Amino acid sequence: MIRSIKLNTDTLIQLMLGSAVIGIGISYGDFYLFHFFLFALFMVLLVQLKNLNLKLPFKKRFGNYDLLFLVMFVWYAISIFWAPDIGYAGKYIFYIFCGISISMTIIYFSTTGKKLSALFKTIGAVLLVDLFFALLESFTSFRLPVSPYSSLLPYFGKEAVNFSAFDNLFVYSDFRPPTGFHWNTNNLAIGMMMTLPFFLCSHQIIVKALGTLAILIITVLAASRAVFLGLIIILCLYLVVVKKKIATLFLIWVTVLGMFWGMSQLSESENPRINEIANTVEAITLYLKGDIDVGGSLEWRRELVNNGIDALIASNGLGVGAGGSVAIQEKLGGVAGRFTSMHNFWIEVLVEGGVVFFGLILLWYGSIIFNLFKITKSNRNKKLSYYASSLLLSMIGFIPAAIAASSTIYFFPMWIMFGLSISVIYLYRKNLRNHKPI
C-alpha cells in the first residue's frame, strides 16, 4: 500500500512539474492545469503525513539553499502589514507560493541520480513540444488556442488582448511573433534562452546544431534586447568555460565586428542591394544599442524603475511589500497610461523586498552559480557535469534576460531552474560524501 502511494506520488510530481512548464498554455481564465496537479499533490502529501502520524520525515541535508524559500515566503507574508494594497499582496504571495512549491518539489524528488535524470527527461520532453509549437507559430498561421493571437481566446475564459501593451518590435507590423506555451513572446524567448545551454552542452552534434538553430530563430523573432544579450553571454561563456576555446571566441568577435564595420562603410553604396543590406545591419545595430526605441520601450521602462526606486527610498529601504510595486505604479496613473508591472525582475525584488532581502537574494544566487561552476570542473561524473554546465549558463543568461518580461515571479521556468540547480548541487555533495557516482 505504502509502495503504491509512493509510486503514485512520484507520477503526480512529474505531472505537476510537466504542467508547470506548460503553465498558461493549458488553462481556463486564471486557472491552469498546473494548479489542478499542485492541489492534487498537496492532498496526497497530506494523506501521507496522516499515515505517518503527522511526523515529518527529515532527511539528511546537504546544503541550506532551500531555506531561502522559507525566508522569502515569511518575509513577503509579513510585508502584508505595510503593503499598499492587500489584494495585490495576497495575489503576489500566491504567486510566490506556487513558485516555491515547484522548486521545493524538485529538491524533494531529486534525491538520487536516477530520479534527477527522470525529471530532466520529463521537463525536457515538454520543452521540446513547446519548441515545436513555437517554430510552427513562427512560420505558419497556426496558433495555440491559448495565445493572444488566437481567435479561440474567448472560449478559454480570456479577454481580447491590447497588443500595444506588448513590448515587442513587431507590435506595429502585420507579423505576429510566436508565443508557444507562454502567452507573451518575451516569456517564450526567456524560456528558450534558458533551454539553449542544454543543447549547446549536448555531446550529440545533430542535437546541438538543430536545437541551437531552432532556439536562435525563435529568440530573434522575439526581438528582445535583454534576451539577445543573454544569448550572447551564454554563447561566449560556453566557448570559454565549457569548451575552453578562447581563441575561437576571439576570432568570432573579430569577424562579427569586422562585418558590422564593413556594412557601415557600405551604407552609402550606389548599389541598391548592398545599400539595403548595409542599412538593415545598421538598423539592427541601433536597435540593440537602444538608439531605436520602438514604442518608447526604453523610456517607459526607465520611468517604471525610477518610480520604484522613489518608493523604495520613501520606505527607508524596507521595501514596499508584496505586490506593492504594481500598486505604486497604479496610484501614479501607470506609465505611458498602461504599464504597471515593473518590467525588471531584479528591481522588482529590490523595491518590494527591500535592500536587505535583495542583498540576500544576490548572495544566494551568486553562491549557486559559484557551486555549479565548481561542479563543471569535476570529472567524477559526466552526466552531473552536463547538468551543472547547462544550468550554470542558464542561471547567468537569466540575469539580463529577466529584464525582458513584465515580471518573472509567476514565470514557472525560473523556479524550475532554481530547483534543478539546487538539486544538482545537493546531489553532488551527497555523492562526494558517500564516495560514489550519481
N, C-alpha and C positions, 0 to 999 in steps of 0.2 A: 504493500500500500504506500509506504513512505517513498520507495523507489519510483513508483508510478507517479506520485505527486511531484517528485524531483524532476522526472523526465518531462512532465507537462509544464513545469515551471521554466525549465531550460528552453523549451519550444516557445513558450509565451514570451520569454525575454527576447528571443531572436525576432519574433513577430513584432514586438513593441519597438525594438531598435530599427528594424527594417522599415516600419511605418514612420519612424522619426525622420529617416532620410527622405521619405516621400513628403512628409509634412502637409502643407496645404494642398498638395497635388491630389489627394483623395479626401475631400471634405464637403460638408454642407454648412454654409454660413461660417460660423467661427468654430464649429465642431469638427475635429479631424479624426481620421481613423486611428491616429496615434493616441488620442485621448481615450478612445474605447479600450485599446490594448493596455494602456497605462492603468486605467481603472481596474480592468480585469486582473492585471498583475498584482496590484495592491490588495485585491480581495483574496487572491491565492496566498499571498505572503501573510495576510492576517490569519488565515486558516492554519498555515504552517506554524505561526507564532503561538496560536492557541494550543496546537498539538504539543508544543514544547513547554507548555505551562507558563507562557509569557516570559520565558527566559531567552534573552538574545544570545545567539552563538557567536561569541567574539573570537575571531581568528587572529593568528599572529600577524602583526603589522610589519610592513617593510618600507614605511615612509609616512609622512604626515600631510602630503599634498591634498588629500581628500578633506582634511579638516577645514581648509579654506572655504569649502562649500557650506559647511555648518556656520562658520563665522559670517559669511556673506548673507545667508538666509536670516540669521538672527539680527544682524545689523540693519538690513533693509526692513525687517519686521518692526524693529524698534523705531525706525525713522518715520513710521506712520504718524507718530505723535507730533512731528513738526512738518510733515509733508503738506504742501499747499492744497492738494486735492485728494481726499481719501479714496475716491473712486479709482483714480489713476494709480494710486498707491497699491490698492488691492489687486488691480489687474497686473501691475508690474511684478508684484510678489508671486502671483500665479505663474507668470512667465518664468521667473527665476526657479520656482518650484519644479516646473516641467523640465527645465534645462538641467538642474541639479539631479533630478531623478534619472535622466538619461546618462549623465556622467557616472553617477554612483552605481547604476545598474551594470554598466560596462565593467567598472572596477570590481564589483561584487562577483560578476560572472567569470571574468578572465583570470581565474586562479591557477590555471595550468596552460601550458603552451598549446595543447590540443584545443582547448576552449577558445583561446585567443584567436587561433587560426580559423576556427569555425565562424567566429564573429566577424573577422575580416572578410571571409568569403560571403557571408550574408549581406553585409554592408556593401561590399564591392559589387555584388550581383545587382543590387538595387541601383547603385550609382551607374552601372553600365546601361541599365534600362533608361535612366534619366538622361544619360549621354545620347542614347539612340533617339529619344523623343526630341531632344534639343537640336540634333542635327536634322531631323525630319522637319522641324519647325523652321529651321534656317533656310532650307532650300525648296520647301513646298508651302502650300497654303494650309497645310494641316495644323490644327491647334488642339491641344488637350482641352477637354470640357471645362476644367477649372483653370482658365487662362484669361487674362484681362482682354485678350483679343478674340475670345470665343463668343460665338452667337448664342451658345447654350448657357452662358453665365447665369442668367436669371433663374434657371431651373436648379441651380445649386446654391440657392439662397444668398446670392451675391449681387450687389448693385452694379450698374454700369460704371465704367472707370473714366475718370477725368485724366486723360493722357498728358495734359500739361503739367500734372503733378509728378510725372516721371522724369527723373534726372538722366536723360539719355540723348545722345547726339541725333538719334533717328526720330525723335518726337515730332519734328517738323517736316518729315518726309513721309512718303507712302509706304516705306519699308517698315515691317513690324518685326523686331528682333525676337529671338527665341526666349522662352521663359522656363521651359521644362516643368519640373515639379514645383518651382519656387515662386510663381506668380510674378515676381519682379525680375527683370533681366539682369540687374546688378547683383541680386542674390544668387542667380544662376551662375553668373561669372565668378563670384567668390567661391561658390561650391566647386566649380570646375577647376579653379586655380588651386584649391586645397587638394583636389584629386590628382592633379598633374604629377606631383612627385612620385606617386605610386607607379605611374607609367615610366617616368624617367629612370627610376631606380630598378626597374624590372630587368632581369637578365635575358629576357626573350626579345630579340631585336624587332620582330614584327609587332609585338605588343607595344614596345617602347615607341616605335615610329608612328604607328596608326593612332595610338592613344594620344600621343603628344600633338600630332597634327590636328586631330578632331577637337581637342580642347583649345588649341591656339585659334582655330577657326571660330569657335563659339565665343571666346573671350574678345576677339577682335570685333565681332558683330555686336557685342555688348557695348563697345565704345566707352569703357570706363577707365579714366586715367589712373585711378588708385589701383585697380586690379591689374592694369597693364604694368604698373611699377612693381607690383608683387610678383608678376610673371618674370620680369627681368631679373629681379633679385633671386628668385628660385633657380632660374637657368644659370645665372652666374655662380651661385653657391653650389649648384650641382656639379659644375665643372671644376670648382676649386676644392670643395670639401669632399665630395663623393668620388669623382673621377681623378682629382688632383692633376688637372690639365690646365695650369695657369697660362702656359704659352699659347694653347689653343684659344683660351678666352681672350687673351691679348690680341691675337690675330683677328678674331671675330669682331672685337670692338673697333680695331683699326679699319677693317673692311666696311663695317656699317657706317662709322663716322665719315670715312672717305666717300662712301656712296652718297650720303646726305650732303656733304660739302660739294661734291661734283654736281649733284642735281641743282643745288642753289646757284651754281655758276652757269647752269644751262637754262635758268628761268627766263632769260631774255632771248633765247634762241629763236631764229626766224622759222625753224621747222615746227609746224603746229603740233605734231605728235610729241616731239621731245619737250616742247614748251608745256604741253598739257600734263605730261608725266612729272616734269620738274615742279610745276605749280601744285600738283596734288601732293607730292612729297613735302613741299614747303608748308602746305596747309595742315598736313598731319603733324609736322614738327611743331607748328604754332599751337595746335590744339593740345598736344601733350604737354607743352610748356605752360599752358594756361593763358596764352595771349589771345586765343579764340575762346570766348566764354559763352557756350551755347546756352541760351535761355537764362543767362545771368547766374549759372550754376555756382561758380566760384564766389561770386559776390554775395549771394544769399546764404551760402554755407559759412562764409566769414561772419555774416551778421548773426547767424544762429549760434556760432561759437562765442562771439562777443557777448550776446545776451546771456548765455550760460555762465560765462566767466564772471560777469557782473553779479549774477545771482549767487554764485559761489562766494564771491568776496563779501556780499551782503550777509551771508550765513557765517562769516568769520572762519571759513574753511571747513565747517562741519558738513556741508552738503545740503542740498535742498530736499533730500529724502526720495524714497521710491516713487518713480513716475513724475517727480517734481519738475524735470526739465520740460516735459510736454506742457504741463500746467502753466509754467512760467511763460513759455512762448505764446500760449493761447491768450494769456492776460495781456500780452503786448500786441495782440491782434494777428499774430502769425507773420512770419517773414514772407515777403512777396505776396501777402494776403492768403497764403495756403499752407506753408510749411511750418510744422510744429515739432516734429521729431528732430533730434539733434544732428542727425546725419554725420555723426562721428562717434564711434563706439567708445573710444578712449576718453574723449571729452565728456561723453555722457556718464561714464563711470566716475570721472573726477567730479563733475557737477553734482551728481546725485549722491554718490557715496562719500564724498569729501576727500580732503587731502590725505589723511592718514590711511583710509581704506584704499585709495588709489595707489599710494606708495606700497601697500601690502600686496596689491594685485600685480604691480610691476615686478616686485621681488619674486613672487610666486611664479609668474610667467617666465621671467629670466632664468630662474632655477631649473624649471622644467626643460627649457631649451638647452641649458648647460649640461644637464644629465643625459638628455637624448644625444647630444654631441659626444659625450664620453662613451656611450654605448656603441656609436658608429665606429669608434676606434678599436672596439673589441672584436677579436676574431673567434670568440668562443662559439658563436652560433650565427650562421649566415642569415637564417630567417628572422631572428630577432634584430640583427643588424639592419636588415632590409626595412623592417617596420620602423625602427628608430630613425634611419636616414630619411625615409619618406615623411614621417611625422615632424622631424626637425625642420625640413624645408617648408612643410605646410604651416607650422607654427610661425616661422619667420616671415613667410609670404603673407600671412594673415595680418600682420602688423599694419602695413599700409593699406591692404585691401579692405580692412574693416571700416575704412572711412567711406567706402563707396555706397554702402547700404544706409537706409534711413535709420536703422538700428539692428544690431545683431543679437540683442538679448533674447529674442524669440526665434533666432536662426539656429535650428537644431544641429546642423553640421558642425557648428562651432563647439557645442557641448559634446558631440561625439568625438571630435578631435581632442578635447581635453581629457575625456575618459580613456581613450585609447593611449594617449601619451603617458598618462599616469600608470595605466595598466602595464605598459611595456617596461617602464622604469621599475615598478614593483616586482614584476616577474623576473627581470634581470637580476635584481638584488636577491630575490629568493633563490634563484638558481646558483648565483655566486656563493651564497651562504651554504647551500647544500652540495656544492661542487658537482653539479650535474647539468647537462644541456637542456634546452627547452623541451 
